[in-house]
Structure formats: C-alpha cells, structure tokens
Amino acid sequence: MSSEMLILFFVVAIILVGGAIVFSSLAAPSSLNPAKSEPYECGIPTEGPAWIQFNVGYYLFAIIYLIFDVETVFLFPWATVMRNIGMRAFVEIIIFFFILGIGLLYAWKKKALRWV
C-alpha cells in the first residue's frame, strides 16, 4: 500500500467521522429541560451521595464470568471441525479445558468467587 493511499484513507476517515459528529449535533433534537441534567431520569431523586464505593468482589466476579463465557464460545468452532481433524482436535480441547480449569482453581484459591 502506497503512502498516498494511506494518507487518503486517513483523510476520508477524518471527513466521515467529523461529518457524522457535525450532522448529529445539528439534526438531533435538544431539550433545555433541567431534568435532563439530572444523573437519573427516572423521576426519583437520589438519596445520599451518588459516588459510593462498591465491593471489588462484584467486579471480579463479573470479569471472571465474562472470561469463562467468552472462552466457551471457542467450543463451537472446535465442535464443527472435530470430526475432520480427529484425535488432534480432541487433544487440543483437553489442553484448553485444562487451562480453563487452572484459571478456575486460581480464582477459587484467591477467593474471587465468594459473593460476600
């Protein structure tokens, strides 16, 4: 790819993104209602400070769930080619499960799965 094409690519990208931002700011409806400035639009005023500290355990639990959930998506492509590849695919998925198991044991040892 030549440098002229790369420059053209970036110029077109900047024009498209800038045009989309300008168009959305001009075409979008706007409201000067003070309720729109509130942090929550449900109609219920907040009680206490809006910035409270959450337990880091909830975050860790969500991240671990997300990691294991995304990793299980890799089982679908494996299942579709397992018959074509044969024993090699089976050994690879056993290694994959072993790595997942080590990750689960690590999270269990660090007590990241406790919901307290």
C-alpha positions in Angstrom: 0.0 0.0 0.0 1.5 3.3 -1.0 1.8 6.3 1.3 -0.7 8.3 -0.9 -3.4 5.7 -0.3 -2.7 5.7 3.4 -3.0 9.5 3.6 -6.2 9.3 1.5 -7.6 6.7 3.9 -7.0 8.8 6.9 -8.3 12.0 5.3 -11.5 10.2 4.3 -11.9 8.7 7.7 -11.5 12.1 9.4 -14.0 13.7 7.0 -16.6 10.9 7.6 -16.2 10.9 11.4 -16.2 14.7 11.6 -19.2 14.9 9.2 -21.2 12.4 11.3 -20.4 14.3 14.5 -21.5 17.7 12.9 -24.6 16.1 11.4 -25.7 14.5 14.7 -25.2 17.8 16.6 -27.3 19.7 14.0 -30.0 17.1 13.4 -30.5 15.8 16.9 -33.4 17.3 19.0 -32.2 19.1 22.0 -34.0 20.0 25.2 -33.1 22.6 27.8 -35.2 20.9 30.5 -33.3 20.9 33.9 -34.5 17.4 34.5 -32.2 16.2 31.6 -29.2 17.4 33.6 -30.0 15.1 36.5 -27.9 11.9 36.8 -31.0 9.7 36.7 -34.1 10.4 34.6 -36.4 8.0 36.5 -38.0 10.8 38.5 -36.8 9.7 41.9 -34.2 11.9 43.5 -31.1 10.2 44.7 -30.6 9.6 48.4 -27.1 10.2 49.8 -24.0 10.6 47.8 -24.1 9.4 44.2 -20.5 8.2 44.3 -20.4 5.2 46.6 -17.7 2.6 46.8 -18.7 -0.8 45.6 -17.1 -4.0 46.7 -14.4 -5.1 44.3 -15.7 -8.7 44.6 -18.7 -7.9 42.3 -16.3 -6.6 39.7 -14.0 -9.6 39.9 -17.0 -12.0 39.8 -18.3 -10.2 36.6 -14.9 -10.3 34.9 -14.3 -14.0 35.7 -17.8 -14.8 34.4 -17.1 -12.8 31.2 -13.8 -14.5 30.7 -15.2 -18.0 31.0 -18.3 -17.1 29.0 -16.2 -15.8 26.1 -13.8 -18.8 26.2 -16.7 -21.2 25.9 -17.6 -19.6 22.6 -14.4 -21.2 21.3 -16.1 -24.6 21.7 -18.4 -24.1 18.8 -15.8 -23.8 16.0 -14.0 -26.8 17.6 -17.1 -28.9 17.6 -17.7 -28.2 13.9 -14.2 -29.4 12.8 -13.6 -32.1 15.4 -14.6 -35.0 13.1 -12.4 -33.7 10.3 -9.3 -33.1 12.4 -9.7 -36.2 14.6 -7.6 -37.0 17.6 -5.5 -33.8 17.3 -8.7 -31.7 17.9 -9.6 -33.8 20.9 -6.1 -33.4 22.5 -6.3 -29.6 21.8 -9.6 -29.3 23.6 -8.4 -31.3 26.5 -5.5 -28.8 26.8 -8.0 -26.0 26.5 -10.1 -27.4 29.3 -7.0 -27.9 31.4 -6.0 -24.3 31.1 -9.6 -23.2 31.9 -9.5 -25.5 35.0 -6.2 -23.9 36.1 -7.8 -20.5 35.8 -10.9 -21.6 37.8 -8.7 -23.1 40.5 -6.7 -19.9 40.7 -9.8 -17.8 41.1 -11.1 -20.2 43.7 -7.9 -20.1 45.7 -7.9 -16.3 45.6 -11.5 -16.4 46.8 -12.6 -14.3 43.9 -15.8 -16.5 43.6 -17.1 -15.6 47.0 -20.2 -13.4 46.9 -19.6 -11.7 50.2 
